[in-house]
């Protein structure tokens, strides 16, 4: 398995819309394994293929406290969304930044597993938030798009300054906050 490089905001490749997966083979299964390894190592609870510059409709997530109950959704589609929740989110592509976002509280999603078997999943709470967050990435949308223009501009300036620093200067601390990084 291989750890993949995660793109960081404001990288324009994060704005690419992902294409549907049409080939379910060993190469896809290996890519999913690499996505999971990358997500766990980051550490995060979700990762979309777009975030590693692969523009296919693939996402992985694992919101289990012990971190070993992964989901892989290929060509996901929300078929029902109910209620509303407002929770604080972070993102592996927007390091060290957290803010509150409104999402559906409960969703039902239709997708394929890495072998091409279709399934449906009912999700609520953190799992529902995580899936919606990652599905946004597949559309070229980031959680910062839900924020005010002023907050986005401040974040963009901060990210641009960080990108100009040396890799060790801007490295995030290893301390985790109580907010899951999606």
N, C-alpha and C positions, 0 to 999 in steps of 0.2 A: 504494500500500500504506500501511497505517497501523500504528503501534506501539500496542499495547494495554496497558492498566494491569493489572499483576499484583497480585492480592490477596495480602496477607501475613497469616501466622499471628498472632493467633488469630481472624482474621475468620471468622465463622460460615458464610459462603457457601462456604468451602472444604469444608464438611462435606456439601454437597448432592450427591446421587447423580445422575450424568449419565444422560440419556435417549438411547436409540438414535437414530442419524441415519436418516431415512427418505427424505430428498430430496437427491439428488445433482445439483446445478445450479451455475451460475456464481457464485451467492452463496456456496455452500459452498467452492468453489475459491478465491474471494477471501479468505474467512475463513482458510483454510489458509495462504495466502500471508502474511496478516497475523500469524498465529501464528508462522510461521517467522521473519519479520522481527523480531518481538518477542523470540523465543528467542535469535536471534543477537545482537541489540542488548543483551540483559540483562547479560552474556553467559552463556548456558547451553547445555546439550546436550540438553535435553528440556523440553517444555511441554505441559500438558494444557489443554483448553478450560475446564475447571472453574476453573483458576487465573486466568483472565481473565473470570470470571463469566458464562461461556456453558456451560450445563449439558447439553452434547451429548457423546456418546462419541467424542471426537476427540483424538488426541495426535500430536505431531511430535517427532522426535529426530534428532540428528546427532552421532555420537560420533567421526567422522573427525577426525584431527589437524588437517587443513587446514580443517575445518568446512564442507565443501560436498558432503556425501553424505547429504542429508536423507531421512528416512522419514516417511510419514504413514500412520497406522493409524486407520481409522474402524470403530467397533463391534468393537474387538479382543477376542479371546477366546483365552486360553491353552488349548491342546489337549493339551500335554504339558510337563511340568516334571521335570527330572532334576538330581540332585546338589545340592550346597549350596555357597555362597560367602558370605564375610563381608567386606564392603568398606565403606569410609568413604563416606558420601553427604552431599551438601549439597542444598539446594532453593531455587529462586528465590522460593518463598513463605515460606521460613524463612531470611532472609538472615543471613549471618555465623555460621551454626551448622552443625556437622558432627559426625556420629557414625557408628558402625558398625552395619550392619543385615545380618541373614541373609536371603539370597534364593536362589532356584533358580539353579544354575550355567548350565544350558542350558534353553531353552524353545523350543517351537514354537507360533507364534501364527497364528490365522486372522483376517483383517480385510478391509476394503475400501479401495481407493484413493479419491481425491477424485472420480473419475469413476464410481464404483460398481462397479468391477471387483474381484471377490474374489481374494485371494491368500493364500498361507501363507508364513511366514518362520521360518527356523531361526535362533536367536540365542544367542550365548554371550558370556561376559565382560561388558565394560562395556555393550554393546548390550542384553544380556538384563537386566541390572540396571536400566538406564534405562527399558526398556519396562515392567518390573514396577513401578517407582517411579511412572511416569506412569499406569499402569492403576489403581494405588491411588487416585490423585487422582480418577479417574472414579467410584470407589466412595465418595468423600468421606473417604478415609483419607490421612493424612500420614505421612511416614517417622518423625516423632517419636512416633507411636503405638506404634512398636516399642520405644521406650525405657522405662526405669523411670519410675514415677510421680514420683519425686523429680526426675529430670532434666526431665521434662515441666513440672512446676510451676515450676522455676527458669527454664526457657525462656519460659514463659507470662508470668512476672513481668518478665523482661527485655524481651520483645516489647511488653508493655503500657507499660512506661516509655519505650521507644523511640517508640511511637506518640504519646505525649504531648509529645515534643520537637518542635522545629521541623523541617521537612523537611531543612534543611542540616545541623543538628546531628547527626542520626542517619544521615546518608548514608554508605553503605558506601564504603570506599576503592576506588580503581580497581585496586589490586593483586590479582592472581589467586593463589590458592593452588594447590597441586598436585592438590587434590581437585576433580573436575568437579562443577559445580553443575547438578543435574538439573532 
